Each structure stands twice: as structure tokens, then as C-alpha cells.
Amino acid sequence: MNDRAYTDNQNDNDDDDSVEERRDSISQPDVYSAAEKERVRSQLQADIEAFLAQGGQVKQVADNVRADPPRKPDNQYGSNPI
């Protein structure tokens, strides 16, 4: 059974208005135009240049470095009271 048939059967008892409201409330993926992407890129570049001009530094970190090193497993199975 396809999803559309399931959705239609599910909404048989609903008003047409409420179905439309549900369709409108489903979030659409963010779609940006080429001009909007270029604006964001140029703003990012300006922010980076300002950061570096104020004495900021960019450090490269090795791929295998983690912010939280691995730790010993903690066995607390069954430690909670019933």
C-alpha cells in the first residue's frame, strides 16, 4: 500500500480545511537561491577576515583528536531501586 493511499484513508473523516492546514504546517526543506548563497559566503569571508585582523588564529587539529577522550565503561546495570 502506498503512503498517499494511507494518508487519504486516514483523513477521510477530517474537514478539507484541516487537511490543508496539515499540509501547510509540514516544514519544507530550506532552499536558497544562488544569490542568497553568495551573500552568505561573502558575509562568512568578511567575518573570517575581521577575526584574523583582530589577532585571531586558525588552528588545524588532527583528524584523530577528540574533544572527549574515551573512558572506562561504567557498569550500573540494576543499580536503580525498584
Contact map, one row per residue, 1 for C-alpha under 8 A:
1110110000000000000000000000000000000000000000000000000000000000000000000000000000
1111110000000000000000000000000000000000000000000000000000000000000000000000000000
1111111000000000000000000000000000000000000000000000000000000000000000000000000000
0111111100000000000000000000000000000000000000000000000000000000000000000000000000
1111111110000000000000000000000000000000000000000000000000000000000000000000000000
1111111111000000000000000000000000000000000000000000000000000000000000000000000000
0011111111100000000000000000000000000000000000000000000000000000000000000000000000
0001111111110000000000000000000000000000000000000000000000000000000000000000000000
0000111111110000000000000000000000000000000000000000000000000000000000000000000000
0000011111111000000000000000000000000000000000000000000000000000000000000000000000
0000001111111100001000000000000000000000000000000000000000000000000000000000000000
0000000111111100000000000000000000000000000000000000000000000000000000000000000000
0000000001111110000000000000000000000000000000000000000000000000000000000000000000
0000000000111111011000000000000000000000000000000000000000000000000000000000000000
0000000000001111111000000000000000000000000000000000000000000000000000000000000000
0000000000000111111100000000000000000000000000000000000000000000000000000000000000
0000000000000011111110000000000000000000000000000000000000000000000000000000000000
0000000000000111111111000000000000000000000000000000000000000000000000000000000000
0000000000100111111111100000000000000000000000000000000000000000000000000000000000
0000000000000001111111110000000000000000000000000000000000000000000000000000000000
0000000000000000111111111000000000000000000000000000000000000000000000000000000000
0000000000000000011111111100000000000000000000000000000000000000000000000000000000
0000000000000000001111111100000000000000000000000000000000000000000000000000000000
0000000000000000000111111110000000000000000000000000000000000000000000000000000000
0000000000000000000011111110000000000000000000000000000000000000000000000000000000
0000000000000000000001111111000000000000000000000000000000000000000000000000000000
0000000000000000000000011111100000000000000000000000000000000000000000000000000000
0000000000000000000000000111110000000000000000000000000000000000000000000000000000
0000000000000000000000000011111000000000000000000000000000000000000000000000000000
0000000000000000000000000001111100000000000000000000000000000000000000000000000000
0000000000000000000000000000111110000000000000000000000000000000000000000000000000
0000000000000000000000000000011111011000000000000000000000000000000000000000000000
0000000000000000000000000000001111111000000000000000000000000000000000000000000000
0000000000000000000000000000000111111100000000000000000000000000000000000000000000
0000000000000000000000000000000011111110000000000000000000000000000000000000000000
0000000000000000000000000000000111111111000000000000000000000000000000000000000000
0000000000000000000000000000000111111111100000000000000000000000000000000000000000
0000000000000000000000000000000001111111110000000000000000000000000000000000000000
0000000000000000000000000000000000111111111000000000000000000000000000000000000000
0000000000000000000000000000000000011111111100000000000000000000000000000000000000
0000000000000000000000000000000000001111111110000000000000000000000000000000000000
0000000000000000000000000000000000000111111111000000000000000000000000000000000000
0000000000000000000000000000000000000011111111100000000000000000000000000000000000
0000000000000000000000000000000000000001111111110000000000000000000000000000000000
0000000000000000000000000000000000000000111111111000000000000000000000000000000000
0000000000000000000000000000000000000000011111111100000000000000000000000000000000
0000000000000000000000000000000000000000001111111110000000000000000000000000000000
0000000000000000000000000000000000000000000111111111000000000000000000000000000000
0000000000000000000000000000000000000000000011111111100000000000000000000000000000
0000000000000000000000000000000000000000000001111111110000000000000000000000000000
0000000000000000000000000000000000000000000000111111111110000000000000000000000000
0000000000000000000000000000000000000000000000011111111110000000000000000000000000
0000000000000000000000000000000000000000000000001111111100000000000000000000000000
0000000000000000000000000000000000000000000000000111111100000000000000000000000000
0000000000000000000000000000000000000000000000000011111110000000000000000000000000
0000000000000000000000000000000000000000000000000011111111000000000000000000000000
0000000000000000000000000000000000000000000000000011001111100000000000000000000000
0000000000000000000000000000000000000000000000000000000111110000000000000000000000
0000000000000000000000000000000000000000000000000000000011111000000000000000000000
0000000000000000000000000000000000000000000000000000000001111100000000000000000000
0000000000000000000000000000000000000000000000000000000000111110100000000000000000
0000000000000000000000000000000000000000000000000000000000011111100000000000000000
0000000000000000000000000000000000000000000000000000000000001111100000000000000000
0000000000000000000000000000000000000000000000000000000000000111110000000000000000
0000000000000000000000000000000000000000000000000000000000001111111000000000000000
0000000000000000000000000000000000000000000000000000000000000001111110000000000000
0000000000000000000000000000000000000000000000000000000000000000111110000000000000
0000000000000000000000000000000000000000000000000000000000000000011111000000000000
0000000000000000000000000000000000000000000000000000000000000000011111100000000000
0000000000000000000000000000000000000000000000000000000000000000000111110000000000
0000000000000000000000000000000000000000000000000000000000000000000011111000000000
0000000000000000000000000000000000000000000000000000000000000000000001111100000000
0000000000000000000000000000000000000000000000000000000000000000000000111110000000
0000000000000000000000000000000000000000000000000000000000000000000000011111000000
0000000000000000000000000000000000000000000000000000000000000000000000001111100000
0000000000000000000000000000000000000000000000000000000000000000000000000111111000
0000000000000000000000000000000000000000000000000000000000000000000000000011111100
0000000000000000000000000000000000000000000000000000000000000000000000000001111110
0000000000000000000000000000000000000000000000000000000000000000000000000001111110
0000000000000000000000000000000000000000000000000000000000000000000000000000111111
0000000000000000000000000000000000000000000000000000000000000000000000000000011111
0000000000000000000000000000000000000000000000000000000000000000000000000000000111
